[in-house]
Amino acid sequence: MERNYTPPVSRLLAYGNPDAFRPENWPDYVGDLGLTAEHVPALLTLMQDTALADYDPDDPSLFPDYADPENAWCAPIHAWRSLAQLKVLELFDHAVEALQSELEDWAVEELVDIIRYWGPAVIEPIEQLIDNNLDTQNYILSLINGLFKLPEQYPETRDRVIATLMRLLENHPETDQDNTSFLAMGLVELRATEATDLLEAVYTADKIDESITGTWPGVQVKLGLKSESDFTEAELTPEMPPALKQMREMYEAFQRQHKPDAFSLGLPMDPSTFPSTKPPGFDDMVSGLKSAAPKAAKGFGGASAKGKKGKKKKR
């Protein structure tokens, strides 16, 4: 990607580390830099320039002469924050790109808050973005998360968000299990009793990861349809994913093989736990070994050899 940024956008290349995740703690990019609508195209380009996060000190020629290699890696983060403050919905056109880049950890954290920061206007583009990418693996979990958390900030969006989550769940029955589980989790978190039949159907179809959403009995309790006393503890306990279960079994087997003993732990020993008598034939065996032992040759263990053992020849 060509890097020909000009002020004030180019100043983001040396703006410093983005310490704060929360939008309310961000710098005032718009006010500090004088950003306006005319800078949006350059900001969108910089947001996509996630190769900056791959800075190679052995090849500094990849950077323009006005870029600070120590800080340029985070310029795309400052760019998407600036776009959020300018309320430019086009930033979501490149959200999945950011979630698949070297800046994934930042994008996962910040996109959730950007959605909540934005408000009701973001529902439609986020729904479209999720809808277009539900066949991908994991990349859109933060977008789903941000969508179902929106009513926390804007309670009036609850019904609309529930309808959106239900529609996405119904329209993508074969989507990735993690995506299905997050959509279901959103409905459970919003206490969407109107989605009970749909939720039961996806559980019955084995499309849910219980470690994310909980068991179906547990969901019924959360929705207020049942009480915990209606189920056993086993029914309310989520099943561990097969991969995680296998890892736990391997770890437990390893622990059993390397179980520390009293000697290695430095614990006091109880003499009463050891046998007080010698094994049968023990004295005869020792006597036999003594009589069979060869006599030490002169110079090798005999009296004349004492004091010479271990000395090195001087050169």
C-alpha positions in Angstrom: 0.0 0.0 0.0 1.4 3.4 -0.9 2.1 5.6 2.1 1.7 9.2 1.1 -0.1 10.7 4.1 0.0 14.4 4.6 -0.8 16.6 7.6 -2.8 16.4 9.7 -3.4 12.7 9.1 0.4 12.0 8.9 0.7 13.2 12.5 -1.0 10.0 13.6 2.1 8.1 12.6 3.9 9.6 15.5 1.0 10.2 17.9 2.2 7.9 20.6 1.0 4.6 22.1 -2.8 4.2 22.4 -2.9 3.5 26.1 -6.7 3.8 26.8 -9.2 1.4 25.3 -12.4 3.2 26.3 -13.7 5.9 23.9 -14.4 8.3 26.7 -10.6 8.1 27.6 -9.3 8.7 24.0 -7.6 11.8 23.1 -9.7 14.4 21.2 -8.3 13.6 17.8 -10.7 15.8 15.9 -10.0 18.8 18.1 -6.2 18.2 18.5 -5.6 17.7 14.8 -8.4 19.7 13.2 -9.8 16.7 11.4 -12.8 17.2 9.2 -14.8 15.2 6.5 -12.1 16.0 3.9 -9.6 13.9 5.8 -11.9 10.8 5.9 -10.4 9.1 2.8 -6.9 9.4 4.1 -8.0 8.1 7.5 -9.7 5.1 6.0 -6.5 4.4 4.0 -4.5 4.6 7.2 -6.9 2.4 9.1 -6.3 -0.3 6.5 -2.5 0.2 6.6 -2.1 -2.6 9.2 1.2 -3.5 7.6 2.6 -0.7 9.8 2.3 -3.2 12.7 4.8 -5.4 10.9 7.6 -2.9 11.2 10.9 -4.5 10.4 13.9 -2.7 11.9 16.1 -4.4 9.3 14.3 -2.8 6.5 13.4 0.8 7.5 12.9 1.8 3.9 9.3 0.5 4.2 8.5 3.6 6.1 8.1 7.2 4.8 10.7 9.6 6.1 8.2 11.3 8.3 7.1 8.1 10.2 8.4 7.2 13.6 9.0 3.5 13.6 8.5 3.3 17.4 5.0 4.6 17.2 3.9 4.1 13.6 2.7 0.5 14.4 -0.4 2.0 16.2 -1.3 4.6 13.6 -4.2 2.5 12.2 -5.6 2.4 15.8 -5.5 6.2 16.0 -7.1 6.3 12.5 -10.2 4.2 13.4 -10.6 6.1 16.6 -10.6 9.4 14.6 -13.2 7.9 12.2 -15.3 6.9 15.2 -15.2 10.5 16.6 -16.1 11.8 13.2 -19.0 9.3 13.1 -17.9 7.8 9.8 -19.8 4.5 9.4 -17.5 3.5 6.6 -15.0 2.4 9.2 -17.0 -0.7 9.7 -16.4 -1.6 6.1 -12.8 -2.4 7.2 -13.5 -3.8 10.6 -13.1 -7.5 9.6 -9.8 -6.6 8.0 -8.6 -5.1 11.3 -9.8 -8.2 13.2 -7.6 -10.4 10.9 -4.5 -8.2 11.2 -1.6 -7.9 13.5 -3.8 -5.4 15.5 -6.4 -8.0 16.2 -6.2 -7.7 20.0 -6.8 -4.0 19.8 -9.6 -4.3 17.3 -11.4 -7.0 19.4 -11.3 -4.7 22.5 -12.1 -1.4 20.8 -14.8 -2.3 18.2 -17.1 -3.5 21.0 -16.8 -0.1 22.7 -17.1 1.8 19.4 -20.4 0.1 18.7 -21.7 1.0 22.1 -20.3 4.5 21.8 -22.0 5.0 18.4 -25.6 4.2 19.4 -28.6 3.1 17.4 -27.3 4.3 14.0 -24.8 1.5 14.0 -27.2 -1.4 14.2 -28.0 -1.7 10.5 -24.3 -1.6 9.2 -23.2 -4.0 12.0 -26.0 -6.4 11.1 -25.0 -6.3 7.5 -21.4 -6.9 8.4 -22.2 -9.9 10.6 -24.6 -11.3 8.0 -21.9 -11.1 5.3 -19.2 -12.8 7.5 -21.1 -15.4 9.5 -19.4 -18.1 7.6 -15.9 -17.0 8.8 -14.4 -18.4 11.9 -14.3 -16.2 15.0 -13.4 -13.0 13.3 -16.8 -11.3 14.0 -17.3 -12.4 17.6 -16.5 -8.9 18.9 -19.0 -7.4 16.5 -21.8 -9.7 17.8 -20.6 -8.9 21.3 -20.8 -5.2 20.7 -24.3 -5.5 19.1 -25.9 -7.3 22.0 -24.2 -5.0 24.5 -25.7 -1.9 22.8 -28.9 -1.9 24.9 -26.8 -1.5 28.0 -26.1 2.0 26.8 -29.2 2.5 24.8 -32.1 0.6 26.4 -34.5 1.7 23.6 -32.6 -0.5 21.2 -33.3 -3.8 23.0 -36.2 -5.0 20.9 -34.5 -4.2 17.7 -31.2 -5.9 18.7 -33.1 -9.0 19.8 -34.9 -9.1 16.4 -31.6 -8.7 14.7 -29.9 -11.5 16.6 -32.9 -13.9 16.0 -32.9 -13.1 12.3 -29.1 -13.8 12.1 -29.5 -17.1 14.0 -32.4 -18.2 11.9 -30.8 -17.3 8.5 -27.4 -19.0 9.2 -28.2 -22.5 10.7 -24.9 -23.9 9.4 -22.6 -21.1 10.7 -19.5 -21.7 12.9 -20.4 -23.0 16.3 -18.7 -20.1 18.1 -20.7 -17.6 16.0 -23.9 -19.4 16.8 -23.0 -19.5 20.5 -22.4 -15.8 20.6 -25.7 -15.0 18.9 -27.4 -17.3 21.4 -25.5 -15.7 24.3 -26.7 -12.3 23.2 -30.3 -13.4 23.3 -29.8 -15.0 26.8 -28.1 -11.9 28.1 -31.0 -9.7 26.9 -33.5 -12.2 28.5 -35.2 -12.6 25.2 -38.0 -15.1 26.2 -39.5 -14.6 22.7 -36.5 -16.5 21.4 -37.1 -19.6 23.5 -38.2 -21.9 20.7 -35.3 -20.8 18.5 -32.7 -21.3 21.3 -34.1 -24.8 22.0 -33.8 -25.6 18.4 -30.1 -24.7 18.1 -29.4 -26.6 21.3 -31.2 -29.6 20.0 -29.3 -29.4 16.7 -26.0 -29.4 18.8 -25.0 -26.0 17.4 -24.0 -24.6 20.8 -20.7 -24.6 22.7 -21.9 -24.9 26.3 -18.7 -23.4 27.6 -19.8 -20.1 26.0 -23.6 -20.1 26.5 -24.2 -22.6 29.2 -26.5 -25.7 29.2 -30.0 -25.6 27.9 -31.4 -26.1 31.5 -29.2 -23.2 32.6 -30.5 -21.0 29.8 -34.1 -21.7 30.9 -33.2 -20.7 34.4 -31.6 -17.4 33.1 -34.7 -16.7 31.0 -36.9 -17.1 34.1 -38.7 -20.1 32.6 -37.5 -22.6 35.2 -35.8 -22.5 38.6 -32.5 -24.2 39.5 -34.4 -26.6 41.7 -36.0 -28.1 38.6 -32.6 -29.5 37.5 -29.7 -31.5 38.9 -26.3 -29.9 39.3 -25.0 -32.1 36.4 -27.7 -30.6 34.1 -26.7 -27.1 35.0 -23.0 -27.8 34.5 -21.7 -27.0 31.0 -19.9 -29.8 29.1 -16.3 -29.1 28.5 -15.3 -28.8 24.8 -13.6 -32.0 23.6 -10.2 -30.3 22.9 -10.2 -28.7 26.4 -11.3 -32.0 28.0 -8.4 -33.8 26.3 -5.9 -31.2 27.5 -7.2 -31.6 31.0 -6.9 -35.4 30.9 -3.4 -35.1 29.6 -2.4 -32.7 32.3 -3.9 -34.9 35.0 -2.1 -37.9 33.7 1.2 -35.9 33.7 0.5 -34.8 37.3 -0.1 -38.4 38.3 3.2 -39.5 36.8 5.1 -36.8 38.5 3.4 -36.9 41.9 6.0 -35.6 44.5 7.0 -37.9 47.3 7.8 -37.1 50.9 11.5 -36.9 50.3 11.2 -34.4 47.5 8.8 -32.3 49.5 11.1 -32.3 52.6 8.4 -33.8 54.8 9.3 -35.5 58.1 9.4 -39.3 57.7 7.6 -41.7 60.1 9.9 -44.6 60.9 6.9 -46.8 61.8 5.9 -46.8 58.2 9.0 -48.8 57.3 9.4 -52.6 58.0 11.2 -53.3 61.3 12.7 -56.7 60.2 15.2 -57.6 57.5 14.1 -59.5 54.5 14.5 -63.3 54.7 18.1 -64.4 53.9 19.3 -60.8 54.1 22.3 -61.7 56.4 23.3 -64.7 54.3 23.3 -62.5 51.2 25.5 -59.9 52.8 28.0 -62.5 54.0 28.2 -64.0 50.6 28.9 -60.7 49.0 31.7 -59.9 51.5 33.4 -63.3 50.9 33.1 -62.9 47.1 34.5 -59.3 47.1 38.0 -59.2 45.4 41.0 -57.9 47.4 42.1 -54.5 46.4 45.2 -54.4 44.2 48.1 -52.4 45.5 47.8 -48.8 44.5 44.1 -49.1 43.8 42.2 -48.6 47.0 44.8 -50.1 49.3 46.5 -48.3 52.1 49.4 -47.2 50.0 47.1 -45.5 47.6 45.6 -43.2 50.2 46.2 -39.5 49.7 46.9 -39.9 46.0 43.4 -40.3 44.8 42.1 -37.4 42.7 45.4 -35.6 42.3 46.2 -34.4 38.9 49.6 -34.7 37.3 51.5 -31.4 37.1 52.6 -30.4 33.7 
